């Protein structure tokens, strides 16, 4: 099998404008009649929703640390029928972890090399001109076998600035695929975890259409299409993750929305019934569900509404009396005893676990996680090893229940966020990506 021809949009660092460029590129290619398959390199659950809004096709994560080759390739096969793939990198092009996982160190460069997708490097050239070429050349040569399409110059101040910067790129032998003039209205709204969610954007479709029009004026779309390439993929047994139950009631609204798309795709493919409900609308999970799943999200922004959602909380407690309930990160917090918001207001949560968390004093938790289960989790047996990612700012005040797992970071160092289990209820701060049997 060969990967569909594609490109990977990356940058030297975060904050260079690659996400807005990515969305404009997806929409512009789709407007030209292409079937565009988006991907996200690395552990991100916000960007894929923006990608789908841009080109009307589900976006999937490819993760070099958490996923093994078989899972990686079955996810890559979701591009079947696409004319072109466009992947968005995470952080800087070569940023990853210190310790190699089953597939690699988790960098966007590894994703591009594995898929054979040439890199489109987005450079913020504000405050420099010819010197930008030295940065681009260093990125081009750091991994000599990395396919490289060229650069897009962002935040160019004037025609003179463009001319000088192009001179540097010509000297370095680097193709310039586009030049984006400096504009102050292209940034997407952000909050503490990065971008706001796609469902929260006040007029996302109009914004993306504007990005696409801006790219058409300033980027050589024909050259970008011509640069797309693919590489052979190793064949082998292919299976997306199996569902943890047959009938899964999953919370889905502005407070609970962070679920990796490949997991939902695997659950659907195996015939599971996905039964969405909204805690913010005070909806009860389906009483016939085998499992209630609360994904991560932003419960801290809606803690008052969650605490007053009597129908939802009563139904959740009834379900937990006889059947399993699981929460990830924000969902875990909602299953706990108490959540203190940034203003110091205390909100009573479901009380199914003893967890107490606070955003009054923020503490940053970020990184890959390997968890060896000490107790069964829906769909997983005790002793099984899981891989995931943790990203939140909550401070843990109390975590009194039995630990769910022994959890370490990517380098094998223990972390205190072990998750919890009490009766039929479990929770983790990490978001599940894969089991080690399919890494």
N, C-alpha and C positions, 0 to 999 in steps of 0.2 A: 504494500500500500504506500502511496505517496501523499504527502500533505498537499492540500490545496495551495495554490500560489498565494503568497501573502507578504505582509510587511509588519514590522514591529516599530511602533512610535515610542521613542524614549528620549532621555535628556541627561545632562550631567548631574542634575539634582531635582528635587521636588520644587514646585513653584515657578517653573519656567514657562507654563502655559500649554503643556502637552495635552491635558484633558480637554480643554476647549478646542484645541486643534483636532484632537481625535474625534470629537463629536461632530465638528464641521466636516471632517473628511468622510466619516461614515455616512452622513446625510447627503453630501455631494455625490458620492459614488452611487448611493441608492437612487438618487434623483436621476442619474444617468442611465438607469435601468439595470444596474448590476445587482445580483444577489450577494450581499455583503455579510460575511460571518465575523462578528466581533469576538475577541478574547481579551482576558486580562491576565497578565503575568503576575503571579504572586497572590498573597492572601488578602483580597479586598472584596467586600460584599456591597459596597455602595456604587462604585463605578459601573459594574455590569448592568444595573438598572438604567443608568444614563445611556449606556451603549444601546440597549434595546429600544429606548425611546428614540434614538437617532436613526436606527435602520430597521426597526420592527422585527428583529430576530434575536433570540435569546443569546446572551453573552456568557461564556464559560471561563473559569479560571484554569490556568495551567501553572502548576506549582512544583518547582524543581526540588524542593526540600521535602515536602509532605507527601508527594505522590510518587508511586513507582511507575515503571515504564508501561506496564499493561494499562493501568488506569489512565495515565497520561495519554496514551494513544487512542483509547476508546473515547476520551473526551475530545481529542483532536478530530476524531471521525465525525463529530457533530457538524463539521464543515461540509459534509456530503451535500452536493448540489449547489454549493456556493461558487461564485465566479472569482471571488477574492476574499482573503482573510485579512483583517486588520487587528493587531493586538496592541494593547496599551501596556507599557512597562510600569513598574513600581519604583519609586524613589529614583536614584541614579542608575544608569545602565548597568554598572558592575556591582551594585550594592547587594550584599547577601549576608550570610551568617559565617561564622568561623569554622564550624564543623560540618562536614559533608553529610547530607542525607542520603537516602536510597538513590536519588536521581542526581543531586548536585547540591550546590550551596544556595540555591533559591534566587539567583540573580536574573534580571531580564535578559542579559547577554546570553545566558545558558538557554533560555527559552528560544531566542532567535536562532541560535546555532543548532539546537536540536530540531527545530522545525524547518530550518533552511530559509527563514524569513529575513531578508535584508533589513537593516536598521535605518530608520529615518530619525536622525538626531536633531532634536529641537533645541536651539541655542538662544538664550536670552543674551543679546549682544549689547544691552544697555551699558554705557560706561566704557566700551571698548570698540575697537574696529578691527585692524589687521590681527591683533592679538587673539581674537576669537578663533582664528584658524589654528593657532597652536593648541588650544583646548580641543578643538575638533580632531586634529591630527593625532593627539595623544589618545583620544577615545577610539579612533580608527585603528591604531597600531597596538593598543594594549592587549588585544586578543586577535592575533593575526589571521586566524581562520574564521573570524566572525564576518558573515556577509554584511555588506555596508552599501546602502543605496545613496546616501547623501545627507545634506543638512537643510534645515529650514531655519532661517534667521528670524527671530522674533523680537518685537519691541525696537524696531529700527526707527531712528529719530528723524531722518531726513534723506533726500537723494544723495547728498555727499556722504553721509554715514553708510548708506548702502554701497556706494561705489568703493569706498575704502575697505569695507568688510569683504566685499566680493573679491577685491584684489588679493587679500590674504588667502581666501579659499582657492583661488586660481593657482596661486603659488604652491599651495599644499596639495593640489590635484584633487580637490573635493568638490563634487557636483553640488550646486545650490539649486534645490528643488522649489524654493519659495522664499519670499521676503515679506514679512508681516509688519506693516507700520504700527507704531505705538498707538494703542487705544486704551482708554481707561474703563471701557464698558464691557470688556470681554470676560471678566472674572466671574466665575460661578460663586454663589453665596456659600460661606463656610461656617462651621462651628467647631467644637472641641475635638471631634473625631475626624475632621476634614470637611468634605463637602456635605451640604445638607442632602437629604434623600431626594431622589427624583420625584417622588410623589408629593413632596413639600414645595417644589419650585412653583412660584406663582404663575409662570407662563413658559414652561419648559420648551414646548414645541416651537414657539416663536423665537425663543433664544437660540435654539439649535439651527433653525432656518437662517437666522442672522449670521451664525458662525459659518454655515455652508456658503452663503453669499460672499462673505469676507474672504474665504479660502479661494473661491472661484476667481476673485479679482487679483489674488496675490500669490497663488501657488500653481505650479505646472502639474495639473492633475494627470495629463497624458504621460508625463515622465514618471510620475509616481506609479501609475498603473503598469507601465512598461518595466519598472524595477522589481515587481512582485515575482517571487520565486518560491519553490517548495523543495523539500528533501524527502528521501525514502524514510518510511517509518517501519520499525521492527514489528513483524507480525507475531501474534501470540494470543493466548486466551484473553478475551475481552469481556468485561462485565462492569457496569456502573454499580455503585454501592446499593446493596439490597435494602429494602424498607425495614424499619424496626417493628412494624405492625401492618395489618391489612387495612384497617380504617384509622387514619391519622387526622385528628382535629388539630389544625395548626393556626396559631394566632397570626393575623396578618393585617397590620394597619401601621400608622405612623410611629407607634411605640414599639412594635415588634415586626421587624422585616428582614433581619440579617440571616439569610440562609443561603448557602452556596448553591448555585443553580444545578451543578452536576448531581447533588444529592437528590433534589426534587425530581430531576430527570430520571435518575435511577429508580426512585420510588414509583413514579408513573410507569416506567418501562416494565417493572415487575408486576404491575397490576394493582398496586395499592390505591386506595381511595383517599384523596387529599381533600379534607373538609375544612376550608378556611372559615374563620370567625374573627370578630373584632372586639377585643376587650374594651377599647375606647368607646365603642358604641354600646357597651354593656350587653354584648351578646354572649350567650352560653355556648360552650363547645357542644358538639353533637353528642347527645347522651348515649348513642350506640357506638361511639368511637372506642377503639381498643387502646388508644394512646392519645394523650394531649401533649402537644409539643409547643413550648413557648420559645421562639427564637430570640436572638438579641435585637437590640434597637436602642431607643431613647426613652426608657421608662422614667428617667429622671426629669424629663421635660413634661411629663404627663402624669406625675405621681398622684396628684390630687384626684384626677379623673379615675385612675386605676383604683385608688383607695375607696372611692365612692361607687364603684361599679358593682353593686350588690348582686345583681343577677349573675354576672360573670364569676365573681368570687364564690358565691354559694355553690354554683354548678361545678366549679373547679374542685372545691373541697369534697363535694359528693363523689365526683369521679375518683379522686385520690383515695377514697375509702376502700375501693375494690380494684382499681385499675391504675396503670402507671401514668405518671406525669413527669415530664422532663423539661428543664429550662436551660438555655445557654446564655451566659453573660447577663444581658438585660432581663431575659426571661428568668434566669436564676435569681436575680435580685427581686423580681416580682413575686417569686415563690417564698421569699424570706419573710422575716418578722417585720422589718422596718427599713424604710429608705428615707434618708435625710437629703433634701434637695440643696442647691447651692445657696439658698437664702437661709438655711438652717431650719426649715420647716420639716417636722417629722410626719411621715405618712405611713400608716399601717398597711402592710401588704397582705398577701394571702395567709401567712403564718403556717405554711406547710413545712417549712424549714426554719431553722433558727437564725439564718443569716441576717446580719444587720449591716447596711452599707451607707456611706455618706459621700456627698459631693460638696459639702461645705468647705472641706479642705481637700483639694484634688491631689491624687497620687497617680502617676503615669504607670500603666502596666502594658507592655508591648513585647511581643515576640512569639516565635514558634513554641509549641508545646508537644511533648511526648507524654502520654498518660498510660500507665499500666493499671487496668481496672482492679480494684480490690473487692468490688461487688458487681453483680450483674447490672448492666445498663440496657434499656430496651434495644434489642437487636444485637447485643454484644454480651459475651460471657465474661465472668471474672477471670482475670489473668490475661485478657486480650489487650494488645497494645494499640492505642489510637494516636493519630497525629492531628494537630489542629493549630490554631493561632489565637492569641489573646490580645485584645486592644481595648482598654477602657481607662477611665480616670477616677473610678470610685475608690474610696478608702474603706477597707474592711474593718468594721468595729467588732464584729463577733461572728464566728463560724463554728458553732458548738456541736454540730451533728457529726456522725461518723464520716470519715473521709471516703470519697468515692474512688479515688485513684492515687497512686504515687505519680507526681507530675514533675517533669524536668523541662528545662529550656533546651534550645537546639544543641547546646554544648554539653548537656548532661548534668547541669547544675540544678539541684532541687529548687522548686518554687513553692511558696506557702499556699497558693491557691489550688487546693487539692480537690475542689468540688465537695459536694455533700450528698448524703443519702439518709432518708428516714422513711421507713416503710416502703410505700409505692412511689415515693417522690425523690427525684434526684436532680442535681444541677451542677453545671460546670461554668467556670469563667472562660474557658477556651471554646472556640467554635470548631466543631468537628469538620475535618477535611477528608480523612481517609483512615482506614484500618491498615495496619502493617501487613496484613496478608494480601492486600492489593496495592502495596507500595513497591 
